[in-house]
Amino acid sequence: QITNGTLDVKKLMKTWILHKGFPLVTVFRKGKIISVQQEKFLHRVEPENWTSDASYLWDIPLTYITNSCNLTYCNNAYLLDQKLGM
């Protein structure tokens, strides 16, 4: 109901439930262009617990506001479901 049918909540939640750890989302700005990147957050890497994080991608719903948008009428939403986006 909250997503108004715009997101596959079951698919989105699988990435959060089945992956160990958390994603680190980094936002880059170059002029008017904004891009985001996700990667697996690693505080400490222990050799016996290390696994390749190449397949660790989360479905991350993002919302954002710009100068031309106020909170009441702003509906800028994006689903980050790959390593680089926007």
N, C-alpha and C positions, 0 to 999 in steps of 0.2 A: 504494500500500500504506500509506503514512504517513497519508494523509487518510481512510482507511477508506471511500472512495467519497463523502465528504461535500463535496468540492470538485472542480470541473471544472478540473484542473490545466492542460490545454491552453488554455482560455479565460483563466485567470489569468495564465499566462506570456505570452500575446500582449500584454497591456497593458504588461508590463515590457520586452518585446523591441522592440515597435513604437513606443513613445513615447520621445521624446528627453527626457533629464533624469530627475528624480526627484520623487516626491511629498513634500510637507511635510504631516505629520499633526499636527494640534493637538487636544489633549484639553481639554475644558471640564468643570468640576464645579460643579453648583449643588445644594447639599444632598446628597441621595443619588442624584441624577440625573447620569449621566456621558454626555457626547456627544462625538463626534469629527468632525473636519472634515478633508478633504484638499484640497490645491490644489497646482498645479505650483510647485516651488521655483525661484525666480529669484534668482541672485546678482547678476547684472548684466543689464540689458536693452539690447541693441544694436538700434537701429531696423531694420537690414538683416536681422537674424535673428529679429525679433519675429513671433510667430504667436499667434493667439488661444488661450488655454488653456482655453476653455470646454468643449472636447471632451476634454480631457486628464483622464481618470479612470482610476485604476489599480484593479485588484482586489487589495486589501491584506488578507491574513489577519492577524487580531489575536487574541491570547490575553491573558487577564487573570486576576488573582486578587483575592479579596476576603478580608475578615477571617474569613468563615465557610468558607473553603476553604484547604486546605493543598496544597503543591506535588505531593504524591503522588497525591491524589484529585481534583485540580482539572482540569476539562475545559471551562472557559469559553472558547469560541471564537466569533469573529464575523468575517464577511467584509465589509469596507468596500468596496463597489462603486458608491458614489454619493458626491456631494459632502459630504453630512451623514449621520450615522448614529448608531445605538444609541439 
